[in-house]
Amino acid sequence: MSHAPSPAAQASAELSQLNMTDIQAFVTLLDTLNVSRAAIRLGMGQPQLSTRLARLRRLTGDLLFVRGPGGVVPTATAQSLEAPARELLAQAEHFLAPPAEFDPRRAHGTLHLAAPDYLDPMLLPRLAGRLRAAAPSLALSVHPLTDDLDYAQKLADGRLDLVIANWPDPPSQLHRLPLMNDELVVMMGSHHPLAQRSLTMQAYLQARHAAPTAMRPGLRSTVDTMLARLGHTRQIALECPVFSLIPYVLTQTDLLLTTGKRFTDFFESSLPVRVTPLPLPLPPLQYYLLWHPRTRRDGPIKWLREQIAACVRPSSPYRCSSSTG
């Protein structure tokens, strides 16, 4: 035995069918006070407009419009609904509108970037130069990228905006932009006995090495992980928590440092060190930018991604234009 739906159920069903076109029809009729003109302005026939008004009348329990001289006249209920109806349309327009074009010169606030400290030492100076020239009121906060940093959660909740990483398998929910590849090389003091001849695999594995301090006990570095896959180990004689200090250590010791060529290029021109190819078939370091999907259309973050990408282009190794293109 079937039962007729209750008035409340009927109203709920009607409300679920209400859409912004119904609200637009109501507001347009308020503006024109003429059914024919309102239908023309809306691009629909009068029967369609009448159907939408009938739904609104059922929902409100009011006629909303009555016949008047030359058209229709809104009831008191219709007049009371005018402000919220127009506000709904304004909110919908704002919701559906494309994001406003980002103007870096007018931007304020702070963007948060996490990055490892073994990157090209000139990346941050180049990036800072671009930001100061193009967005003088926009601040950048750089966070250390450590193994215990829950960067995926920080990207999700907005505590980080971008991450530069070289891990092979970041969380699949994050967006990724390939940034650069960096060839692994070996750096040593120019006084080192191995600096005057070609470095062999045997000599490399028998030498003593400097490396960044492990982020937690037992954790292998990227280089040691790759060496282990080939069945090799190396002897770490010095661990340093500040990667950029290790080149200075090399000038006073017989240690070797294995790192990316972009990192060594800077120090090779300013310190008594020698850089030589790595005598083992290790793949290059692959860096990329990570961000959360919720910020895909965020103007400042999108702009910062473009600035970082511009600063790693090989065409400008030590300087970046302040152009925002």
N, C-alpha and C positions, 0 to 999 in steps of 0.2 A: 504494500500500500504506500503510495507516494504522498508526501506532504508538501504543501506550498511553502516556499522559503519565507522566512519571517521578514518583516520590514527592515530589521537591522541587517540581515543577510543580504537583502536586495540592495540596501544602501552601500554595503561594503563592496558588493560586486560592481556597482556603478562607479564607486570611487576608484576601484582598481583600473577602470577603463578611462578615467579622466586623464587627459594629456595636455601638453602645453598649447596645442592648437585650440582646445576648448577655451583656455584662459585667454589666448590671443583673440579669439572670436568675441569674447565678452568685452575685452578692453577696446577692440576696434568699434564695436557697436556703441560703447560709451563715447568714443571720440566722434562718431559720425551721426549718431542718433537716427540712423536711417538704414533699414535692413538691406535695401538694394545697394546702396553705396558701400556698406560694410562688406557685403558679399563680393563686390567687384574688387575692393581693396585687398581682400583675403585670397582672391583668385579661386573662389568656389561658387557653386550655385546656391540660390536661396534655400532650396530644400536641405542641402548639407548644413548650411548655417542654422536653419531651424532645428535640425536634429541635435546639433551641439548645444544650442540654447535649451532645448527640452531636457537634455541630460543635466545641465546646470540647475534648471528649475527643480527637477526631482531631488537633486542633492541638497539644495538650499531650502526647499519647501516654500519658495517664493516665486512670484511671476517674473521678478527682476526688471522687466520692461513692460510698459503698457502703451497702448496707442495714444498718440498725441498729435497736435497740429503739424502736418508735414513729415511725420515719422513716428518715433517712439520716445518715451520719457522713462528714465530709470526710477525704480522704486527706492525707498529709503534703504532697503537691504542691499540693493545693487550699489548705491552710493557708499555704503559702509564697507563693501567688498572691493571698492576700486583701489584703495591704497595697497592692500596685500596682494591683489592681482598684479598690479604693476611691479611690485617688488619681486614677485615670483618670476616675471618675465625678465627683469633686470638680472636676477641671479642666474637664470638659465643662460642668458646671453653671455654673462661673464664666464660661466662654467664651460660653455662650448667654444668660446673665442680662443684663437691661437694665443700662446703666451706672448706677452709684450716683448719687443726686441730689446735685448740687453744692451745697455749703454755703460761700458766700463768706467767712463769718466764721471758718471754720477753714482756709481755703485758704492755702497757702504757695507760694513760688516766684516766678518772673518771667515775665510775658507780654511778647511783642515785637510792636510795631505800627510799620509804616512808613507815613508820611503826608507829603504835600507841605506846604510852609510857607506856602502862600497860602490855606489854609483859614480858616474863621471863627476869629479869634484867641481866642475864648472857648471853643472846643470842648475844647481840652486842659485848661484850668482846670476846666470843668464835669465832664469825665471824671475828672480827678484827684480832685475833690471827692467824686464818687460812690464811687470806689474806696477812698479813705481812710475813708469812713463805713461802707461795706458790707463791705469786705475789707481790713482794716487791715494784714494780714501778706502781702498779695499786691502785688508790685512790678510796675511798668509801665516798660518801656524803649521809648522812641520813637526810631525810626531815620529819617534823612532819605530821602525818596523821590527819588533822582536817576536820570537817564536811563541811567546805566551800571550801575545796581543790577539784578542778575538776581533780581528779586523772586519769579518763578515757581519758580526752583530753591531759593531760600531758604525759600519756603513748603513745598516738597516735602520738604526735609531737616530742617525744624523750626527753622531759625534765625530764621524769622519765623512769627508766628501769624496775623496779619491785615495786610492792606494796604488803605489808603484811596486810591483812584485816580480819575482822571477821564479816562482814556484810552478811546477808543471801542471798541477791539477787544482786550481782554485775552485771554490763552490760553484756549481753549475747555475745557481740562481743569479750570479753576478754578471754584469756586462763586462766585456773585455775588449781592449783595443791594443793590438800589437804596437809596441813602442820602438824597440830596437833590439838588435842582436849584438853581443859583445864577445869578441874572440878572447879566449883564455890565453894568457902569456905568463912568463916568469920574470920577476924583477929581482935584482940583487945589487949590492953595492958595486961600484966600478972597480974597487980593489979586490973583489972576490976572485979566488983562483979560477972559478969557472967562467968568469966574465971575458976571458981572452980566447975562449975556444967554443966550438959548438957544444951545446948542452945535450947530452945523451940521456936516454931513459934511465939507464943504470946509475949515472951520476946524479940525476934528479932524485931518484928514490933513495940513494945513499946519503944525500945531503940532509941538513937539518933545516926546518922550515918555521916561518912565523905565520900565525893565523889569527883570525878574530876569536875572542873568548867565546866558548860554547855558551849558548843561551840557557842551557840546563845540563846537569851532569850526564855524560854519555851520549849527548846529541852530536851527530856528525855534521860537519859543514857540507855545503854543496859540492865542493871539490873532493872532499874525502868520500862522500857518497858515490861520486862518479868513479873515483879510483877503485873503490871496493867492488864495483860492478865489473871492473876489469881484472879483479883479483890482486890489487896492489894496495899497499899502505905506505904512509910516509911518516917521518919522525917530526913531531911538533915540539920545538924547543922553546917557543915563546908564544903565549896567547896574550892578546891585547884587546881591551874592550872598545877602544877608539880606533877604527880601521885606518883613518887618515894619519895616525901617528906611526904606523908600521914602516912606511917608506923612510922615515928619518932613522928608525932603528936599523934599517939595512945598511945605512952609511957607516955604522959603527960595529957591524957584526958580519958573520959569515952565513947569515940566514937567507933563505929564498922566500919570496912571496908569490903565490899564484893567484891571479886576479884578472879582471877584465882589462882589455887594452885601453879603453876610454879612461879608466882610472889611472893607468900608468903613464899615458901620454902627458898628462899635466905635470907629474913629478919628474919625468925624464928630462924635461926642459929646464928644471930648476934645481935638481939635486944631482950629486955625483953617483948616479945609478945607471945600470944597463938593463935593457929589456930584451928578452930573447924568446923565440917561439917555444911553446910547451911541447916537449918531446913525446907526448902521449896523445892518442886520438880521442880527446874529450870533446864533447859538443860545446858550442858556444853558449854563453848565458843568454837567455831570452827574457827580455823585460816587457811588461805590458801594464796598461792602466786598468784598474778595476773600479767599478762604481755600481751602486744599487739601481735596479730598474726604476724605483720611484723618482730618481733624479734625472731620468733620461732627458726630460724637456726643461730641466732647471737651467735658466739662462746663465747665472754665474758659474755653475759647475761645468756646463758645456763649454763656456768660454775658457775656463781654466784648462780643460782637457786640450783645447786647441793650442793654448800657449805652451803647454808642456810638450806636445807633439812638435811644435815649431822649434823648440829649443834642443831637440835631439836630432834634427835633420843634419846629415853629414855635410851639407853645403855651407854651414856656418859653424865650424867646430868650436870657436871660442867667443862668438858674439851673436846676439839675437837682435833683430830689428824690433822696434817697439810697435810695429804695425800690428793691428788686430785682425788682419785679413787671414 
